[in-house]
Amino acid sequence: MEYTVEELLEAKRSIASTLSKCEKALLKLTPGGPQHTLTVRRIKAFQISLSLIDQALPPPAPPL
């Protein structure tokens, strides 16, 4: 499926925002607890998503 650059950038912004919130929430969770484990897995999934979006985006134009 093809996505426009604008769609990819918007998805990247949204995922990055959610990732940031998860990272902040993780600090308040008890390690080893179910919510902690779930949040750690979500963080990893969001990091992978951002990496894949970066791969799908065209390279930035060189400065003039």
BELRAUR-V843386 format. One record per pair of residues at least 6 apart in sequence whose ideal C-beta (glycine too) atoms are under 8 Angstrom apart, sorted by the first residue. I is the first residue (numbers start at 1). J is the second residue. If there is no record, write none. Layout:
i: <I & I>
j: <J & J>
This chain:
i: <3 & 3 & 5 & 5 & 8 & 8 & 8 & 9 & 11 & 11 & 12 & 12 & 12 & 12 & 15 & 15 & 15 & 15 & 16 & 16 & 18 & 19 & 19 & 19 & 19 & 22 & 22 & 22 & 22 & 23 & 25 & 26 & 26 & 26 & 26 & 29 & 29 & 29 & 30>
j: <11 & 56 & 57 & 58 & 53 & 56 & 57 & 57 & 49 & 53 & 50 & 53 & 54 & 57 & 46 & 49 & 50 & 53 & 46 & 50 & 46 & 43 & 46 & 47 & 50 & 39 & 42 & 43 & 46 & 43 & 39 & 36 & 39 & 40 & 43 & 35 & 36 & 39 & 36>
